[in-house]
Amino acid sequence: MKKSLIFTFLTVLICGSFTVKTKAQNELDNIYIKEHVANRKPIPYPSIREADVIWSKRIWRIIDLREKMNLPLYYPTTSMDDRFSLIDLLLHGIRYDGLPAYSTKDDEFKVLIGLDEIMAAMGVSVDTSEVYNPVTEMMEIKVIQKDVRSDEVKQILVKELWYFDKNYSRLDVRIIGLCPIREYVNNEGNVVKRQTFWINYEEARPLLARYEIFNSGNDAQRRSFDDLFISRYFGSYIVKESNVYNNRGIDTYATGVEAMLESERIKNTIFQLEHDMWEF
């Protein structure tokens, strides 16, 4: 009994000292301790019954991180001011928070993948090349370690479900998954786009709710990543809808302006459906 009390006391003492140290470190770069966002939990979704969903459609869209509206998801390229970019936050969650990642062979979250496979998809590798040594006047083999280049992730593929809920009489949407797309130049000099891994959004919400993004108007009132996605505060365009042709993408049957018009047609069809559900 005495040993257990001593152990409990030491545990509380160590945790308390760690908390004080962390707060002291935070106070060095701020005038107050930021605790609200770090302890935030995602707002639960309203429950949905199958009987209430009278229409639904799966949509895939691209968030281009180079657009001005989407820059808070792309920056900072290195962690600063308790902020991460979206891809760095997802990698952080996979490494340290046990966030599951899924294979890109499909987008149904069937196959879990490990950290090694994720790092390979992000460009981590060991390469060798011959370099000239002026001292020995001979060619030598040099090992080159390629690290994660999170700045090469220029797009995010979003899978979502639009549905009409007759219980609430409204058209709504739920994000199902996120897939970072890495854009880089290969050894042949060609630009390559590669899907890296899938993240189930519901599993990632607790992580996304605890980290904030940049607010250009007010540093004291920053929204979290989860707030941004739930409020749809991002720019995007549709690249695919669920269809009988193996869910083919728009790029398989339309290009250029025609692809843009097809994307707009799908978007307008969804919103027109909500209008048609009402009777006046």
N, C-alpha and C positions, 0 to 999 in steps of 0.2 A: 504494500500500500504506500509506504513511504517512498519507494523507488519510483512508482508511477506518478506521485505528486511532484517529485523532483524533476522527472522527465517532462511533465506538462509545463512546469514553471520555466524550464530552460527553453522549451519550444516557443512559448509565448514571448520570452525575452528576446530570442533570436529573431522571430518574426517582427517584433516591435522595433528592434534596432534596424532591421532591413527596411521597414517602412519609413522610419525617420530618415535613414540615409537617402532613400529614393526621393522623398519629399524635399530634402535639403538640396539634392542635385537638381531637381526641377525648379527650385526657387532661384537658382543661379541665373537662369535664362528667362525668368518671369517674375511677376510681382505677386502671383498667387498660385496655388496648387491646382492643377487641372485634374479634376476627379470625375466630372459629370459624364463625359463621353467614354472614358475608360471603363466605367461601370455600367454603361448603357446596355440594355437588352433589346432585341428587335421586337417591334409591336406585333403581336400575334395576328395572323390572318383571320378574317371571319370564316366560320365553318361553312362548308358547301356540301349539300346533298346531291347525289346523282340525279334525283328526281327534279331538282330545281334547275339544272343546266339543260336548257332546251336547244342550245346551239353552241358549237365550239370549233375552233380552227387553230391549228399549229402554224406558227410563223417563225421564220428564221430571219434575222436582220444583222447588219454589220454596223458596229460603232467604230468610226474612223477616229483614232485618237489624235490625228493631226488637225482635225477641225477645231476652231477656236472654242466652241462650246464644250468640247470634250477634253481640253487641255488639263483640267484638274484630275482626270483619270490617268494621264500620261506622266505628269510631273508630280514630285521631284524624281529625277532619274537616279538619285542616291538619297537615302533616308535623311530627313532633316526636319527639325521642329516638330518631332513626334508624328511626322507624316510619311506615308508611303505612296508610291504609285500603285495602281490597281494590280499590276502583274507582280510587283515586289511584295505586296501584301498577300497575294495568293500563294506565292512561293514561301513566304514566311509562315503562313498557316499550314502548308503542307509539311514543312520541316519541323515546326515546333508545336503546333496545335492539333496535330493529328487530322487535318483536313483531308478527306479522301479525294483522290484524283482518278479519272477514268480515261480509258483508251479512246483515241479518235477514230478507231475502226468503225464505230457507229456512234450515234449520239443518244443512246438509250441507257447509258450508265450501267452497262452490264459487266465490263471487265475493269477491275481495279489495276492500276499500274503503280510501280514503285518509284522511289526518288531517283534512282539511276536512270530509268527510262525517261523521266521528266527532264533531268539534266541534259541528257543526250538530245532531246527535242529542243532544248533551249540553247544548244550549240556548245555545250561543255565537252571538250575532247582533248586528247593529247596527240600532237602532230610532231613530225620531225622534218627537218630541212637541212640541206648542206650549206654551210657558211665558210667563208675564207678566213683562216687565222693568219694574220700578218706576222705573228711571231714565228710560228712553225712553217709558214708559207705552204700550208696544206689545207685541203678541204676537210672540215669536221662536221659531224652530225650534231645538230642542236635540237634539244627537245623544247617544244613550244606548248605551253599549257593555255588552252582557250577557256576562259571563264564565262559565266552567265552574262549575256548581253541583253538585259531587260529592255534597253532602249530600242532594240530591234522589233519589239512587239508593237506594231503600229495599228492593229485592228483587234476588235473583240467580236466574236460571233456569238449572238444571243439567241437562244431558243426559248420561245414563250408560247403561252396558250391564251388565246382570246376566247371569251365565253360570255354568253348572255344568261344571267341569273334571274329567273322569273320571280324568285322570292324577294329580291331587292329591286326588281324591274330596272336593271341596268346592264350595260356592257362593261366588262372588266377584263383585266389581263393579269396573268401571273408569269413571272420569269421562271423558267425551269432550269436552264443551265447557261454557263459562260464558257467560252473556249477562246483563249488568246491565240492570235495568229501572228507568227513571226515572219518578218520580211527581211531578207538578207541577200547578199550577193555571193554566189557559190564560187568554187575554184575556176570554173569556166567563164566567169564574168556575167552570168545570167542572174536576173532578179528572181528569187524563189519565195513563194508564200507557203508557209507550212503551219497547219494546225498542230498545236503543241499538246494540249490535254484538255479534258472536259472537267468542269466543276459543277456539281449540283448546287443550285442557288439556295435551296432550303437548308442544306448542310452548311453553307458558307455564311448564312445570315448572322449568326452570333459573332463571327469574326468581323464581318463588314460593318456591323453596328457599333463596334468598339473603336473604330478608327475614323478620323475626320479628314475631310478634303478641304482644299484651299477655298476661302471665300474672299474674293477681291474687294468686297465692300466693308467687311468687318471680321477681324481676326478672332473676336470674342464670341461670334455667333456662327460657327462653322457647322455644316451638316455632315452627317456620316455617309459612308459609301452606301449603306442600306437606304438612307433617306433619299439619296440621289436616284437610285434605281427605282424605288417605290414611287417617287414623285415624277418619274420619267423625265428628269432634268438632263437629257442628253440628246444629241443629234444622231440620227441613224437612217438607214434605208433598207427596205426589204429585199432579200435575195432569194427567198424560197417560201413556198407555202405547201402544206400537206396536199398531196395529189395522188392519183392512181398510178402515175408513172414512176414508181419507186421514190416518190418525193423529190423529183428532179428539180434542180435549181434553175433560176431564170437564165443564167448564163449559158445553159445548154440549148436554148431555143431563141434567144434574143441577145443582141449586142448593142452597145452604144446608146443612142437616144431611145431605141425601141425597148431596151432593158430598163431604162429609167421610167418610161411610160408604163411598162408592165408593173413595175414596183408601185407606182402611183395608183394604178388601177386596182391592185390588190388592197392597198390601204383605203381607198375610197369605197371599195365594196364592203369592207368591214364596218366602216362608220355609217354607210348607207343602210346596212342591215339594222342597226340600232334604231334609226329613224323609222324604218318600216315596221318595227315591232309595236310601235305606238298607234293607237287609234284615236281619232279626234271626232 
